[in-house]
Amino acid sequence: MTPKEKALELVIRIQEEISIILARKIALICVDEVINSIEVGYEDFKSLAKINYYQQVKEEINKL
C-alpha cells in the first residue's frame, strides 16, 4: 500500500463519522503515535523505512 493510499484509507475510515477537517486532524494524531512508537536502533534501516513511510502518509493526509 502506498503512503497516499494509506492516508486516504485512514481519513475515509474516520470521515464516515465526522467532518473531513476533524478526520484529517485525528488521522495525523494517529500517524504521529505510530511514528513515536517505532523504536530505532543503530543502523535499523527497516524502522527508518517505516518512519519514512508514515512521514509520507502525513504529507498525503495534509493534501486531502
N, C-alpha and C positions, 0 to 999 in steps of 0.2 A: 504494500500500500504506500503510495507516495505521500509526502507531507501535506500536499494540497488535499488529497482525498481524505486523509485522517482529520485535517482541520474541518473540512466540510461535514464529515460524519459527526464529529463532536458537537458542532454548532446545530446541526439539524436535530440531533437527539435531544438537545436541551430546548431548542426553539419550539418543539412540539407543545411545550407547556408555557413558554414565556416569550417576551419580545426579543427581537434579534440583537438589540443593543445589550440587553442583560445576558443573553445567551453567549455573546462574544466575551463579555467580562468573566462569566463563570468558566467558560472553556479555557480562557487564558489562566485563570487561577488553577484549574486542574492541570494544565500543562506545566505551569511553574512547580506544582507539587511533584509531578513526575520527574522533572529535571533535578529538583532538590533531593529526591530520593535516590538518585543514581550515584553510587559510590565509585570514585575513580582512583585506581591505583597507579603505580608507576608504569608507564608505557601501556596503559589499559586502553587499547585502541577501540575495542568493542564498546566500552562505556562512553568513550569520547564520540563515537559514531552515533550512539543513542542520543546523547546530548545535542549533537548537531542536528539530528533528525527532528527532535522536539523544538529546537530553536526555529527550524524551518516551518514546523506546524504553527508556531506562534505567529510568524510572519504571514502565513496564509490566512489565519484567523483574522488578523488585522486588515486584510484585503477584502474580506467578505462584507 
